[in-house]
Amino acid sequence: MAPSPIALIASAALIAAVATGTGAIVLQQGSRFSHPRKTGGAFTMADLDGRPVSQADLLGKPTALFFGFTHCPEVCPTTLATLAGALGRMGRDADRLNVVFVTLDPERDTPGSLRDYLASFDSRIRGFVGTPDQVARMADAYHVAYKRVPTKDGDYTMEHSATVALFDKTGRIVGEIGYQEDEARALSKLITLATPGQCAPGGGADLWSTTGATSTCGPRS
């Protein structure tokens, strides 16, 4: 079943493509979302135990939010491995974060299959699932472009935005971790997000910068 048009990116609006086989669109600028000036908003999904989750579940703690699918050949496992490595190095400080992986492939990603997939990473990474309409609405709210692409063997893959979005505890977007961003920089950003003031110099990493020198930052625990 194809995603809702509100969450699809028009081919004429694409400003960047990704290498064949990685299953992701790296940039989403120019996408047509229902509220382009605001990232984040109301949604209804479910966690892997079937409990309803909403925007309220992402408030109260800073959040790292990533959308993908379990059959993703490169982008998703690479990004989740980077997140898991950073969370492991952060120790108890990682408990200060919500880290969530949202499936964009509700047809194949059941709660059970997503649970098995995430078991390869860090147990603090939560999984969200939903109906095709629920997924489309959440993707639209969080400015995630995606589409289903047929493959030559009669199956399909998903193209999708590959950025990890970073939100403060009020739900305001404050930065991002780009695909294949330096692992030290990703760690620095997550520590800055979880424990402001723990990175030096300058009081923390630049949460929007994806290039240049990596901020000096280390876990407290």
N, C-alpha and C positions, 0 to 999 in steps of 0.2 A: 504494500500500500504506500503510495507516494505521500510525502509530507504536505502539510497545508501550504498554499502559496504564500501566506504571510511570512513564512520562515525561509523561503527559497530565495536564492540570489539569482538575479537575471544574468544571463550569459553576457549581455552587453555591459553589465555593471562590474564585471570582474576586473580587478586591477592587478591581480597576481595569481599565478598558477603554481602548483607544486609538482615535483617530479612524479612521473607515472608510477603508480603502485603504492604510493604512500597513503592514499585515501584521505587527503585533507586539502582544504583551501586555507592558505596561511593568512591571507588578509581578507577583511570583510568590508572595507570602506566602500561606500557606494551602494551597499545593500539596502533593500527596501523593507524597513521595519515599521511597525505601527506607531512607535513613538521613538524616532531616531535621536532625540535629544536626551533621553534617559535610558541608562542601562540598569536593568533589574526591575522587578515588580512582582505582582501577584501571580501565583501559579498553584496548581494542585497536582501532586505526583504521589508516589508511594515509596517507602524504603524497602529493603530486601526482606523484611518480615511482614510486609503487607500493610504496615501502618501508614495512614495518610501523612504527607509532609507538605509544607507550604513555605512561603517566604519567611514566616515567623521562625521556622527552624534554622534559618541562616542568620538570624539576628542574635545579639548578645555576645557573640565572639566573632573575630575576623574570619573571613572565608576565602578559601582558594577553590574556584569552581571550574571544572573542565568537562566538556561534552565530547562524546565519542561513541565507540561501539566495540564489542568484543572481537569481531572478525577483522578489525583494523590491523593491517599488516605491519605498520611501522610507527606512525605518529602516536597512537594511543599507548602502546606498550613502552615506547621510548619516554614519553612524557610522564607516565605513571611511575616508571622506574626512577626518573629524576626526582619526582615528588617523594616517593618512598625512601630514597636515599637521604634526602634532606630531612624528612621526618625522623628517620632513624638517628641521624646525627644531632638533631635537636633534643632528643630525649623527652623528658617530661614537659618541656616548653611546647612541644607539638600538640599537647592536649589543650592548649589555649586556642587552637584553630579548629574551624570546620573545614574539612577537606572532602569535596564531593565530586564524584564522577557520575554524570548524567548520560544515560544511553540515548542515542539518536536512532536506534534500530529496534523499536519495540516488537517487531515481528519475530526476530531471532533472539533478542536478549531478554530472557525470562529472569525472574528473581533468582532462580537456582543457577542458571548459567552465568549470570553476572556475579553472583557470590563466589562461584568457583574461579572465575577470572580474576577477581580482585584479591583472592587468597594468595596470589603470587606476589603481591605487593605489600603494603603496610595495612595492618588491621584497622588503623584509624581513618582510612579512606572509605567513605560511605558511598553506597550506590543508590541512585534514584531511578525508578522505572515509571512508565505511564502508558496510557493509550496513545495512538498516533496523534490524536487531537491535543492531548495534554502535553505531549512532547513538543509539538509544533508551537503551542502557546508559550511554553517556558523558553524555548529557543528564541522565539520572537522577543520576549521580554528582556532576555539577556544578550540580544544582538548576535546570535549564533546562526551563521548561514550553513545550510546543509542541503544535500539532495541525494537521491538514490540514483546510482549509475549502473546499468546492466554490464555484465562482463561476457566475454566471448564463450564461456562455458555454460551460459544460461543462468548463472547465478547473478548476484549483484554486489556492489560495494557501496560505501557511503563517502561522499566528499563533504568535508565540514571544516569550520573554522578551527584552528589548531592552538589558539591562545588559552592559557590559564588566566582567568580573570581574578583579580584580587579585590576584596571588599572589606571595609572596616566593619566594626560591630554594629553600626547603624544601617548597614546595607548599601553604603555609598561606595561606588567603584573608586579605587585609589591607585591601581596599577595593574601590571600584567607580567606574566612570564611567557616569553615567546618560545615557539618551537625550536628545539636544539639550542636554547640559550645556555650559556656557560653554567655548569652545575654549581660552581662556587657562588655565582651571582644569584642563582635561584635560591640557594640556601640562605644567602644574606637577605634576600627579599622576604622570605618566609619568617626569618627571625625578627626582622624589622616589623613585619605585620603583626606577629604574635606578641612581641615584647618591645615596644617602642623605646628607643634610648639605649638598647643593648649593643648596637653596632657603632664602631668608631672608625674614622673620625666623622664628625658632622651629625652624630646622633642617629644614623641609620642609612640604609641603602636607598637609592633613588628607585622607587617602585615602578616607574615608567620606562627607565632606560633599559634597553636590551643589548647595547653595545658599549664598548669602551672599557675602562679599567673596572675591575671588580672591587667593590667596597670591602674594607677589612671588617670581618664580622665572624663571630664564632658562637657556638651554643653555650648556654650557661650550665647545662646539666648533661 
